[in-house]
Amino acid sequence: MEINEIQEEIIEEFQSLEDWMDKYQLLIDIGNELPPLEEQYKKPEYLIEGCQSRVWIHAQYDGQLITLEAESDTVIVKGIIALLVRVLSGRTPDEILNANLFFIDAIGLKDHLSPTRSNGLVSMIRQINQYARVFKLRA
């Protein structure tokens, strides 16, 4: 499935809910489905700077596709990073770098996050893009 198709799927899931409390619950449920990150990746070098919560992102590159794994110590942020992993994992560096992550605005996520969580979201995206840039140089 293409990046934009996955984003459209996410938008549909959230649009079916009217109340933001229900949307937060969906976000929590999505985060709870995220496989736990191995302890070896819960180290400072995988920790995202600029997040109020602790968020770790680990990326692997097989020479073609980047696989992302992540975790957070808070349920809402874990849901946010789970959405980013869902959209961007299993992609080429160019696909990640050229992705227009329109689902974030379309589901109203940016409007319903605290300023610190919004900054954290930007930091998560920035780190994923940094991984993609580094892996692209290695290719």
C-alpha positions, 0 to 999 in steps of 0.5 A: 500500500502506498503512503497516501493510501495508508494516510487516507485509511487513517483519516477514515478511521478518525473521521468516523469518530465525532468526539475528540475523547473517542479519537484520543481513545483510538490513538491510545488503542493504536499505540497499544498495538505497537510492538514493544521496542527491544531494551537495547534501543531504549538508550540515549542515542535513540531518544528523540530530542525536543519531546516532552515524553520519552520517545525512542526511534530505531531505524534499520536499512537493508539497502532498499527499505527503512524499517522503523521501530519506536516506543514512548512512555506515554499513551498518547505519544505512543499512538502518534509514533505508531501512526508515523511508523504505520505510514513511513516504515517499509519505505525507501529513503526517497519515499520518506523524504518526499512524503507529505504527511497530510493525515496529521492536519486532516485528522485534526491532530495538530489542533488537539495537541498541546504545544509541547506535544506538537513540538515533539511530533515535529521532532519525531518527523525530523528524526525519521527524515534524518535517518532517511537522509543518512541511509540515502547517502549510504546507498 
